[in-house]
Amino acid sequence: MVQDVPALPSFSIGMEVLEVTDYFTYLGATIISNVLLDREIYKRVAKAADHLAKLSKRVWDNNQLTLNTKLKV
């Protein structure tokens, strides 16, 4: 959500003042103050590439698995 505000909000818990940030991760998703999705997209692509690399070692290069099993994966 983007709003034009004249000053940044100030929040505190007890004597501790919370820092205002442009982005943070909540439940695995990156929340960004400027509504752009670039950071979230890059993060998800990197995760997908990491998982595909793991599949390469365990599935695609595994001679014990049949082609039919590999196609189902």
PDB file of N, CA, C and O in Angstrom:
ATOM      1  N   MET A   1       0.833  -1.171   0.000  1.00  0.00           N
ATOM      2  CA  MET A   1       0.000   0.000   0.000  1.00  0.00           C
ATOM      3  C   MET A   1       0.884   1.242   0.000  1.00  0.00           C
ATOM      4  O   MET A   1       1.853   1.306   0.756  1.00  0.00           O
ATOM      5  N   VAL A   2       0.574   2.205  -0.816  1.00  0.00           N
ATOM      6  CA  VAL A   2       1.368   3.429  -0.881  1.00  0.00           C
ATOM      7  C   VAL A   2       0.476   4.609  -0.539  1.00  0.00           C
ATOM      8  O   VAL A   2      -0.638   4.739  -1.045  1.00  0.00           O
ATOM      9  N   GLN A   3       0.989   5.457   0.325  1.00  0.00           N
ATOM     10  CA  GLN A   3       0.268   6.669   0.697  1.00  0.00           C
ATOM     11  C   GLN A   3       1.277   7.809   0.737  1.00  0.00           C
ATOM     12  O   GLN A   3       2.411   7.629   1.181  1.00  0.00           O
ATOM     13  N   ASP A   4       0.861   8.972   0.276  1.00  0.00           N
ATOM     14  CA  ASP A   4       1.712  10.150   0.410  1.00  0.00           C
ATOM     15  C   ASP A   4       1.465  10.744   1.791  1.00  0.00           C
ATOM     16  O   ASP A   4       0.391  11.273   2.075  1.00  0.00           O
ATOM     17  N   VAL A   5       2.473  10.646   2.634  1.00  0.00           N
ATOM     18  CA  VAL A   5       2.356  11.190   3.988  1.00  0.00           C
ATOM     19  C   VAL A   5       3.465  12.208   4.184  1.00  0.00           C
ATOM     20  O   VAL A   5       4.578  12.010   3.696  1.00  0.00           O
ATOM     21  N   PRO A   6       3.179  13.304   4.897  1.00  0.00           N
ATOM     22  CA  PRO A   6       4.194  14.343   5.094  1.00  0.00           C
ATOM     23  C   PRO A   6       5.363  13.900   5.976  1.00  0.00           C
ATOM     24  O   PRO A   6       6.483  14.379   5.798  1.00  0.00           O
ATOM     25  N   ALA A   7       5.118  13.000   6.913  1.00  0.00           N
ATOM     26  CA  ALA A   7       6.186  12.551   7.818  1.00  0.00           C
ATOM     27  C   ALA A   7       6.049  11.059   8.056  1.00  0.00           C
ATOM     28  O   ALA A   7       4.946  10.515   8.020  1.00  0.00           O
ATOM     29  N   LEU A   8       7.167  10.405   8.298  1.00  0.00           N
ATOM     30  CA  LEU A   8       7.141   8.973   8.587  1.00  0.00           C
ATOM     31  C   LEU A   8       6.491   8.723   9.936  1.00  0.00           C
ATOM     32  O   LEU A   8       6.664   9.518  10.860  1.00  0.00           O
ATOM     33  N   PRO A   9       5.743   7.627  10.068  1.00  0.00           N
ATOM     34  CA  PRO A   9       5.110   7.326  11.347  1.00  0.00           C
ATOM     35  C   PRO A   9       6.155   6.909  12.379  1.00  0.00           C
ATOM     36  O   PRO A   9       7.249   6.466  12.030  1.00  0.00           O
ATOM     37  N   SER A  10       5.802   7.056  13.638  1.00  0.00           N
ATOM     38  CA  SER A  10       6.686   6.657  14.724  1.00  0.00           C
ATOM     39  C   SER A  10       5.909   5.717  15.645  1.00  0.00           C
ATOM     40  O   SER A  10       4.855   6.073  16.172  1.00  0.00           O
ATOM     41  N   PHE A  11       6.451   4.506  15.830  1.00  0.00           N
ATOM     42  CA  PHE A  11       5.817   3.521  16.692  1.00  0.00           C
ATOM     43  C   PHE A  11       6.785   3.122  17.784  1.00  0.00           C
ATOM     44  O   PHE A  11       7.996   3.067  17.571  1.00  0.00           O
ATOM     45  N   SER A  12       6.239   2.844  18.958  1.00  0.00           N
ATOM     46  CA  SER A  12       7.104   2.385  20.045  1.00  0.00           C
ATOM     47  C   SER A  12       6.376   1.335  20.870  1.00  0.00           C
ATOM     48  O   SER A  12       5.150   1.331  20.977  1.00  0.00           O
ATOM     49  N   ILE A  13       7.172   0.450  21.445  1.00  0.00           N
ATOM     50  CA  ILE A  13       6.678  -0.563  22.374  1.00  0.00           C
ATOM     51  C   ILE A  13       7.453  -0.359  23.657  1.00  0.00           C
ATOM     52  O   ILE A  13       8.654  -0.617  23.723  1.00  0.00           O
ATOM     53  N   GLY A  14       6.751   0.106  24.676  1.00  0.00           N
ATOM     54  CA  GLY A  14       7.439   0.456  25.914  1.00  0.00           C
ATOM     55  C   GLY A  14       8.373   1.620  25.633  1.00  0.00           C
ATOM     56  O   GLY A  14       7.947   2.665  25.140  1.00  0.00           O
ATOM     57  N   MET A  15       9.650   1.434  25.948  1.00  0.00           N
ATOM     58  CA  MET A  15      10.656   2.470  25.705  1.00  0.00           C
ATOM     59  C   MET A  15      11.389   2.257  24.377  1.00  0.00           C
ATOM     60  O   MET A  15      12.247   3.062  24.014  1.00  0.00           O
ATOM     61  N   GLU A  16      11.065   1.192  23.653  1.00  0.00           N
ATOM     62  CA  GLU A  16      11.745   0.846  22.405  1.00  0.00           C
ATOM     63  C   GLU A  16      11.014   1.452  21.211  1.00  0.00           C
ATOM     64  O   GLU A  16       9.831   1.180  21.010  1.00  0.00           O
ATOM     65  N   VAL A  17      11.701   2.267  20.420  1.00  0.00           N
ATOM     66  CA  VAL A  17      11.129   2.864  19.216  1.00  0.00           C
ATOM     67  C   VAL A  17      11.420   1.933  18.049  1.00  0.00           C
ATOM     68  O   VAL A  17      12.563   1.526  17.836  1.00  0.00           O
ATOM     69  N   LEU A  18      10.364   1.595  17.285  1.00  0.00           N
ATOM     70  CA  LEU A  18      10.514   0.697  16.136  1.00  0.00           C
ATOM     71  C   LEU A  18      11.043   1.457  14.930  1.00  0.00           C
ATOM     72  O   LEU A  18      10.677   2.608  14.690  1.00  0.00           O
ATOM     73  N   GLU A  19      11.914   0.790  14.173  1.00  0.00           N
ATOM     74  CA  GLU A  19      12.526   1.395  12.998  1.00  0.00           C
ATOM     75  C   GLU A  19      11.578   1.319  11.798  1.00  0.00           C
ATOM     76  O   GLU A  19      10.915   0.302  11.594  1.00  0.00           O
ATOM     77  N   VAL A  20      11.514   2.377  11.016  1.00  0.00           N
ATOM     78  CA  VAL A  20      10.740   2.388   9.780  1.00  0.00           C
ATOM     79  C   VAL A  20      11.641   1.834   8.682  1.00  0.00           C
ATOM     80  O   VAL A  20      12.796   2.242   8.558  1.00  0.00           O
ATOM     81  N   THR A  21      11.115   0.905   7.886  1.00  0.00           N
ATOM     82  CA  THR A  21      11.905   0.272   6.839  1.00  0.00           C
ATOM     83  C   THR A  21      11.145   0.277   5.518  1.00  0.00           C
ATOM     84  O   THR A  21       9.919   0.385   5.503  1.00  0.00           O
ATOM     85  N   ASP A  22      11.873   0.160   4.410  1.00  0.00           N
ATOM     86  CA  ASP A  22      11.233   0.156   3.097  1.00  0.00           C
ATOM     87  C   ASP A  22      10.673  -1.211   2.737  1.00  0.00           C
ATOM     88  O   ASP A  22       9.743  -1.303   1.935  1.00  0.00           O
ATOM     89  N   TYR A  23      11.226  -2.286   3.320  1.00  0.00           N
ATOM     90  CA  TYR A  23      10.741  -3.630   3.022  1.00  0.00           C
ATOM     91  C   TYR A  23      11.010  -4.556   4.189  1.00  0.00           C
ATOM     92  O   TYR A  23      11.900  -4.313   5.004  1.00  0.00           O
ATOM     93  N   PHE A  24      10.226  -5.627   4.256  1.00  0.00           N
ATOM     94  CA  PHE A  24      10.442  -6.671   5.246  1.00  0.00           C
ATOM     95  C   PHE A  24       9.789  -7.950   4.755  1.00  0.00           C
ATOM     96  O   PHE A  24       8.933  -7.916   3.870  1.00  0.00           O
ATOM     97  N   THR A  25      10.190  -9.076   5.326  1.00  0.00           N
ATOM     98  CA  THR A  25       9.637 -10.362   4.934  1.00  0.00           C
ATOM     99  C   THR A  25       8.637 -10.809   5.987  1.00  0.00           C
ATOM    100  O   THR A  25       8.936 -10.819   7.181  1.00  0.00           O
ATOM    101  N   TYR A  26       7.448 -11.177   5.532  1.00  0.00           N
ATOM    102  CA  TYR A  26       6.386 -11.644   6.421  1.00  0.00           C
ATOM    103  C   TYR A  26       5.791 -12.905   5.817  1.00  0.00           C
ATOM    104  O   TYR A  26       5.296 -12.873   4.691  1.00  0.00           O
ATOM    105  N   LEU A  27       5.830 -14.005   6.537  1.00  0.00           N
ATOM    106  CA  LEU A  27       5.317 -15.294   6.091  1.00  0.00           C
ATOM    107  C   LEU A  27       5.880 -15.684   4.716  1.00  0.00           C
ATOM    108  O   LEU A  27       5.168 -16.241   3.881  1.00  0.00           O
ATOM    109  N   GLY A  28       7.148 -15.388   4.497  1.00  0.00           N
ATOM    110  CA  GLY A  28       7.823 -15.780   3.269  1.00  0.00           C
ATOM    111  C   GLY A  28       7.669 -14.816   2.109  1.00  0.00           C
ATOM    112  O   GLY A  28       8.336 -14.984   1.088  1.00  0.00           O
ATOM    113  N   ALA A  29       6.815 -13.814   2.227  1.00  0.00           N
ATOM    114  CA  ALA A  29       6.632 -12.836   1.157  1.00  0.00           C
ATOM    115  C   ALA A  29       7.290 -11.519   1.559  1.00  0.00           C
ATOM    116  O   ALA A  29       7.267 -11.136   2.729  1.00  0.00           O
ATOM    117  N   THR A  30       7.870 -10.839   0.592  1.00  0.00           N
ATOM    118  CA  THR A  30       8.507  -9.553   0.864  1.00  0.00           C
ATOM    119  C   THR A  30       7.482  -8.442   0.692  1.00  0.00           C
ATOM    120  O   THR A  30       6.885  -8.294  -0.374  1.00  0.00           O
ATOM    121  N   ILE A  31       7.285  -7.665   1.746  1.00  0.00           N
ATOM    122  CA  ILE A  31       6.370  -6.529   1.731  1.00  0.00           C
ATOM    123  C   ILE A  31       7.207  -5.287   1.444  1.00  0.00           C
ATOM    124  O   ILE A  31       8.164  -5.004   2.164  1.00  0.00           O
ATOM    125  N   ILE A  32       6.848  -4.540   0.386  1.00  0.00           N
ATOM    126  CA  ILE A  32       7.652  -3.409  -0.058  1.00  0.00           C
ATOM    127  C   ILE A  32       6.793  -2.150  -0.051  1.00  0.00           C
ATOM    128  O   ILE A  32       5.630  -2.175  -0.451  1.00  0.00           O
ATOM    129  N   SER A  33       7.384  -1.048   0.411  1.00  0.00           N
ATOM    130  CA  SER A  33       6.620   0.192   0.539  1.00  0.00           C
ATOM    131  C   SER A  33       6.322   0.861  -0.794  1.00  0.00           C
ATOM    132  O   SER A  33       5.386   1.657  -0.865  1.00  0.00           O
ATOM    133  N   ASN A  34       7.079   0.574  -1.860  1.00  0.00           N
ATOM    134  CA  ASN A  34       6.877   1.282  -3.130  1.00  0.00           C
ATOM    135  C   ASN A  34       6.047   0.491  -4.142  1.00  0.00           C
ATOM    136  O   ASN A  34       5.960   0.911  -5.296  1.00  0.00           O
ATOM    137  N   VAL A  35       5.451  -0.603  -3.774  1.00  0.00           N
ATOM    138  CA  VAL A  35       4.538  -1.411  -4.574  1.00  0.00           C
ATOM    139  C   VAL A  35       5.220  -2.130  -5.751  1.00  0.00           C
ATOM    140  O   VAL A  35       4.532  -2.812  -6.510  1.00  0.00           O
ATOM    141  N   LEU A  36       6.515  -2.007  -5.926  1.00  0.00           N
ATOM    142  CA  LEU A  36       7.206  -2.723  -6.991  1.00  0.00           C
ATOM    143  C   LEU A  36       7.417  -4.171  -6.560  1.00  0.00           C
ATOM    144  O   LEU A  36       7.668  -4.447  -5.387  1.00  0.00           O
ATOM    145  N   LEU A  37       7.317  -5.080  -7.502  1.00  0.00           N
ATOM    146  CA  LEU A  37       7.431  -6.501  -7.190  1.00  0.00           C
ATOM    147  C   LEU A  37       8.782  -7.088  -7.569  1.00  0.00           C
ATOM    148  O   LEU A  37       8.970  -8.299  -7.459  1.00  0.00           O
ATOM    149  N   ASP A  38       9.724  -6.268  -8.010  1.00  0.00           N
ATOM    150  CA  ASP A  38      11.021  -6.768  -8.472  1.00  0.00           C
ATOM    151  C   ASP A  38      11.717  -7.638  -7.436  1.00  0.00           C
ATOM    152  O   ASP A  38      12.158  -8.741  -7.756  1.00  0.00           O
ATOM    153  N   ARG A  39      11.821  -7.164  -6.212  1.00  0.00           N
ATOM    154  CA  ARG A  39      12.523  -7.905  -5.171  1.00  0.00           C
ATOM    155  C   ARG A  39      11.852  -9.257  -4.909  1.00  0.00           C
ATOM    156  O   ARG A  39      12.538 -10.265  -4.743  1.00  0.00           O
ATOM    157  N   GLU A  40      10.530  -9.282  -4.872  1.00  0.00           N
ATOM    158  CA  GLU A  40       9.791 -10.523  -4.628  1.00  0.00           C
ATOM    159  C   GLU A  40       9.977 -11.497  -5.797  1.00  0.00           C
ATOM    160  O   GLU A  40      10.159 -12.694  -5.580  1.00  0.00           O
ATOM    161  N   ILE A  41       9.933 -10.997  -7.017  1.00  0.00           N
ATOM    162  CA  ILE A  41      10.112 -11.849  -8.191  1.00  0.00           C
ATOM    163  C   ILE A  41      11.503 -12.444  -8.211  1.00  0.00           C
ATOM    164  O   ILE A  41      11.652 -13.644  -8.443  1.00  0.00           O
ATOM    165  N   TYR A  42      12.539 -11.629  -7.971  1.00  0.00           N
ATOM    166  CA  TYR A  42      13.913 -12.131  -7.958  1.00  0.00           C
ATOM    167  C   TYR A  42      14.105 -13.194  -6.883  1.00  0.00           C
ATOM    168  O   TYR A  42      14.793 -14.192  -7.098  1.00  0.00           O
ATOM    169  N   LYS A  43      13.492 -12.970  -5.727  1.00  0.00           N
ATOM    170  CA  LYS A  43      13.619 -13.936  -4.631  1.00  0.00           C
ATOM    171  C   LYS A  43      12.976 -15.269  -5.002  1.00  0.00           C
ATOM    172  O   LYS A  43      13.541 -16.329  -4.733  1.00  0.00           O
ATOM    173  N   ARG A  44      11.801 -15.217  -5.615  1.00  0.00           N
ATOM    174  CA  ARG A  44      11.106 -16.452  -5.996  1.00  0.00           C
ATOM    175  C   ARG A  44      11.828 -17.189  -7.121  1.00  0.00           C
ATOM    176  O   ARG A  44      11.886 -18.418  -7.117  1.00  0.00           O
ATOM    177  N   VAL A  45      12.379 -16.450  -8.084  1.00  0.00           N
ATOM    178  CA  VAL A  45      13.138 -17.080  -9.167  1.00  0.00           C
ATOM    179  C   VAL A  45      14.378 -17.764  -8.598  1.00  0.00           C
ATOM    180  O   VAL A  45      14.723 -18.870  -9.016  1.00  0.00           O
ATOM    181  N   ALA A  46      15.050 -17.113  -7.648  1.00  0.00           N
ATOM    182  CA  ALA A  46      16.233 -17.711  -7.029  1.00  0.00           C
ATOM    183  C   ALA A  46      15.875 -18.989  -6.276  1.00  0.00           C
ATOM    184  O   ALA A  46      16.620 -19.967  -6.331  1.00  0.00           O
ATOM    185  N   LYS A  47      14.754 -18.991  -5.581  1.00  0.00           N
ATOM    186  CA  LYS A  47      14.310 -20.196  -4.872  1.00  0.00           C
ATOM    187  C   LYS A  47      13.995 -21.317  -5.856  1.00  0.00           C
ATOM    188  O   LYS A  47      14.355 -22.470  -5.622  1.00  0.00           O
ATOM    189  N   ALA A  48      13.327 -20.982  -6.953  1.00  0.00           N
ATOM    190  CA  ALA A  48      12.996 -21.993  -7.962  1.00  0.00           C
ATOM    191  C   ALA A  48      14.260 -22.569  -8.585  1.00  0.00           C
ATOM    192  O   ALA A  48      14.351 -23.778  -8.795  1.00  0.00           O
ATOM    193  N   ALA A  49      15.233 -21.716  -8.882  1.00  0.00           N
ATOM    194  CA  ALA A  49      16.496 -22.186  -9.460  1.00  0.00           C
ATOM    195  C   ALA A  49      17.226 -23.103  -8.491  1.00  0.00           C
ATOM    196  O   ALA A  49      17.817 -24.101  -8.905  1.00  0.00           O
ATOM    197  N   ASP A  50      17.189 -22.776  -7.221  1.00  0.00           N
ATOM    198  CA  ASP A  50      17.822 -23.607  -6.199  1.00  0.00           C
ATOM    199  C   ASP A  50      17.177 -24.989  -6.145  1.00  0.00           C
ATOM    200  O   ASP A  50      17.876 -25.999  -6.069  1.00  0.00           O
ATOM    201  N   HIS A  51      15.864 -25.034  -6.184  1.00  0.00           N
ATOM    202  CA  HIS A  51      15.159 -26.322  -6.132  1.00  0.00           C
ATOM    203  C   HIS A  51      15.377 -27.141  -7.411  1.00  0.00           C
ATOM    204  O   HIS A  51      15.485 -28.365  -7.350  1.00  0.00           O
ATOM    205  N   LEU A  52      15.440 -26.472  -8.559  1.00  0.00           N
ATOM    206  CA  LEU A  52      15.718 -27.187  -9.800  1.00  0.00           C
ATOM    207  C   LEU A  52      17.122 -27.779  -9.792  1.00  0.00           C
ATOM    208  O   LEU A  52      17.340 -28.875 -10.308  1.00  0.00           O
ATOM    209  N   ALA A  53      18.073 -27.055  -9.209  1.00  0.00           N
ATOM    210  CA  ALA A  53      19.440 -27.585  -9.100  1.00  0.00           C
ATOM    211  C   ALA A  53      19.463 -28.831  -8.223  1.00  0.00           C
ATOM    212  O   ALA A  53      20.177 -29.789  -8.520  1.00  0.00           O
ATOM    213  N   LYS A  54      18.690 -28.822  -7.151  1.00  0.00           N
ATOM    214  CA  LYS A  54      18.612 -30.009  -6.287  1.00  0.00           C
ATOM    215  C   LYS A  54      17.975 -31.178  -7.027  1.00  0.00           C
ATOM    216  O   LYS A  54      18.402 -32.321  -6.864  1.00  0.00           O
ATOM    217  N   LEU A  55      16.947 -30.899  -7.848  1.00  0.00           N
ATOM    218  CA  LEU A  55      16.316 -31.954  -8.639  1.00  0.00           C
ATOM    219  C   LEU A  55      17.289 -32.528  -9.666  1.00  0.00           C
ATOM    220  O   LEU A  55      17.251 -33.721  -9.967  1.00  0.00           O
ATOM    221  N   SER A  56      18.144 -31.688 -10.190  1.00  0.00           N
ATOM    222  CA  SER A  56      19.094 -32.149 -11.188  1.00  0.00           C
ATOM    223  C   SER A  56      19.969 -33.259 -10.632  1.00  0.00           C
ATOM    224  O   SER A  56      20.220 -34.262 -11.300  1.00  0.00           O
ATOM    225  N   LYS A  57      20.423 -33.072  -9.423  1.00  0.00           N
ATOM    226  CA  LYS A  57      21.291 -34.078  -8.810  1.00  0.00           C
ATOM    227  C   LYS A  57      20.507 -35.329  -8.410  1.00  0.00           C
ATOM    228  O   LYS A  57      20.971 -36.447  -8.635  1.00  0.00           O
ATOM    229  N   ARG A  58      19.341 -35.151  -7.829  1.00  0.00           N
ATOM    230  CA  ARG A  58      18.605 -36.276  -7.258  1.00  0.00           C
ATOM    231  C   ARG A  58      17.670 -36.983  -8.227  1.00  0.00           C
ATOM    232  O   ARG A  58      17.358 -38.157  -8.027  1.00  0.00           O
ATOM    233  N   VAL A  59      17.213 -36.296  -9.278  1.00  0.00           N
ATOM    234  CA  VAL A  59      16.234 -36.901 -10.178  1.00  0.00           C
ATOM    235  C   VAL A  59      16.793 -37.062 -11.591  1.00  0.00           C
ATOM    236  O   VAL A  59      16.923 -38.179 -12.090  1.00  0.00           O
ATOM    237  N   TRP A  60      17.122 -35.941 -12.231  1.00  0.00           N
ATOM    238  CA  TRP A  60      17.487 -35.985 -13.647  1.00  0.00           C
ATOM    239  C   TRP A  60      18.743 -36.829 -13.897  1.00  0.00           C
ATOM    240  O   TRP A  60      18.809 -37.549 -14.893  1.00  0.00           O
ATOM    241  N   ASP A  61      19.730 -36.750 -13.014  1.00  0.00           N
ATOM    242  CA  ASP A  61      20.974 -37.502 -13.199  1.00  0.00           C
ATOM    243  C   ASP A  61      20.929 -38.892 -12.571  1.00  0.00           C
ATOM    244  O   ASP A  61      21.929 -39.609 -12.597  1.00  0.00           O
ATOM    245  N   ASN A  62      19.796 -39.282 -12.013  1.00  0.00           N
ATOM    246  CA  ASN A  62      19.666 -40.574 -11.349  1.00  0.00           C
ATOM    247  C   ASN A  62      19.295 -41.647 -12.381  1.00  0.00           C
ATOM    248  O   ASN A  62      18.203 -41.620 -12.948  1.00  0.00           O
ATOM    249  N   ASN A  63      20.204 -42.577 -12.613  1.00  0.00           N
ATOM    250  CA  ASN A  63      19.965 -43.635 -13.601  1.00  0.00           C
ATOM    251  C   ASN A  63      19.004 -44.708 -13.109  1.00  0.00           C
ATOM    252  O   ASN A  63      18.556 -45.538 -13.901  1.00  0.00           O
ATOM    253  N   GLN A  64      18.682 -44.712 -11.831  1.00  0.00           N
ATOM    254  CA  GLN A  64      17.773 -45.714 -11.278  1.00  0.00           C
ATOM    255  C   GLN A  64      16.309 -45.341 -11.496  1.00  0.00           C
ATOM    256  O   GLN A  64      15.429 -46.190 -11.353  1.00  0.00           O
ATOM    257  N   LEU A  65      16.042 -44.097 -11.836  1.00  0.00           N
ATOM    258  CA  LEU A  65      14.666 -43.666 -12.094  1.00  0.00           C
ATOM    259  C   LEU A  65      14.353 -43.803 -13.577  1.00  0.00           C
ATOM    260  O   LEU A  65      15.190 -43.521 -14.434  1.00  0.00           O
ATOM    261  N   THR A  66      13.129 -44.243 -13.864  1.00  0.00           N
ATOM    262  CA  THR A  66      12.724 -44.390 -15.261  1.00  0.00           C
ATOM    263  C   THR A  66      12.366 -43.031 -15.858  1.00  0.00           C
ATOM    264  O   THR A  66      12.115 -42.067 -15.134  1.00  0.00           O
ATOM    265  N   LEU A  67      12.348 -42.973 -17.163  1.00  0.00           N
ATOM    266  CA  LEU A  67      11.977 -41.741 -17.858  1.00  0.00           C
ATOM    267  C   LEU A  67      10.547 -41.332 -17.506  1.00  0.00           C
ATOM    268  O   LEU A  67      10.252 -40.144 -17.376  1.00  0.00           O
ATOM    269  N   ASN A  68       9.668 -42.311 -17.355  1.00  0.00           N
ATOM    270  CA  ASN A  68       8.280 -42.037 -16.987  1.00  0.00           C
ATOM    271  C   ASN A  68       8.202 -41.342 -15.626  1.00  0.00           C
ATOM    272  O   ASN A  68       7.430 -40.398 -15.459  1.00  0.00           O
ATOM    273  N   THR A  69       8.983 -41.794 -14.668  1.00  0.00           N
ATOM    274  CA  THR A  69       9.008 -41.177 -13.331  1.00  0.00           C
ATOM    275  C   THR A  69       9.543 -39.749 -13.429  1.00  0.00           C
ATOM    276  O   THR A  69       9.000 -38.834 -12.810  1.00  0.00           O
ATOM    277  N   LYS A  70      10.605 -39.564 -14.206  1.00  0.00           N
ATOM    278  CA  LYS A  70      11.191 -38.226 -14.360  1.00  0.00           C
ATOM    279  C   LYS A  70      10.195 -37.261 -15.008  1.00  0.00           C
ATOM    280  O   LYS A  70      10.121 -36.092 -14.630  1.00  0.00           O
ATOM    281  N   LEU A  71       9.435 -37.754 -15.978  1.00  0.00           N
ATOM    282  CA  LEU A  71       8.444 -36.909 -16.640  1.00  0.00           C
ATOM    283  C   LEU A  71       7.318 -36.509 -15.674  1.00  0.00           C
ATOM    284  O   LEU A  71       6.790 -35.401 -15.758  1.00  0.00           O
ATOM    285  N   LYS A  72       6.963 -37.400 -14.772  1.00  0.00           N
ATOM    286  CA  LYS A  72       5.922 -37.076 -13.774  1.00  0.00           C
ATOM    287  C   LYS A  72       6.401 -36.020 -12.798  1.00  0.00           C
ATOM    288  O   LYS A  72       5.612 -35.193 -12.340  1.00  0.00           O
ATOM    289  N   VAL A  73       7.699 -36.039 -12.473  1.00  0.00           N
ATOM    290  CA  VAL A  73       8.259 -35.026 -11.576  1.00  0.00           C
ATOM    291  C   VAL A  73       8.219 -33.697 -12.280  1.00  0.00           C
ATOM    292  O   VAL A  73       8.641 -32.687 -11.717  1.00  0.00           O
TER     293      VAL A  73
END
